[in-house]
Amino acid sequence: MSLTKTELVEKIGSSDDLFNALDVVLPDSISESNVERACRNVTKIVLDQLASLAQTELSEGETFTVPGVARVEYRYTAPKKKGERWKKGDEYEDRFDDNAKKMRETDSPPVAAKVVMRANPVNPVARLKPKRDPESQKAFFASTAGKNIIKRGK
């Protein structure tokens, strides 16, 4: 289950820690140091609550989305028995020679079940991801982000 931005704000905003942090710091005096301390406390609490929500959702096998940033999800590959994908004697086209037809010499090997966790960017962060074609790669390397990545890689 992916939470919407509103649901995420409601879950984080209903935390008792958040209200306690604001009640303790702000009513005394509104000096600059107190405001900065309150902001740090609130930010820490929000990030802790976000991590806690992510852990809860992912431990239940659900998808977790931080709106506008990333989507964390599990990918499952089902197991396959020996010979399930192809059988001995099946014909297939050789991908290197267009007209060549070949025969399978063995059954397909068995494949074990596999679970992978992936984090994928979502809009607007996904727009920053460079495309794979050479022109897009060249344009990305010319951008500020590309230059910083090149510097970091050295």
Secondary structure, DSSP 8 states (H G I E B T S, - for coil): ----HHHHHHHHHT-HHHHHHHHHHTTT---HHHHHHHHHHHHHHHHHHHHHHHHHHHHTT--EEETTTEEEEEEEE--B-TTSS--TT-EEE-SSSTT-EEE-SS----B--EEEEEEEE-TTGGGGS--SSHHHHHHHHHSHHHHHHHHHH-
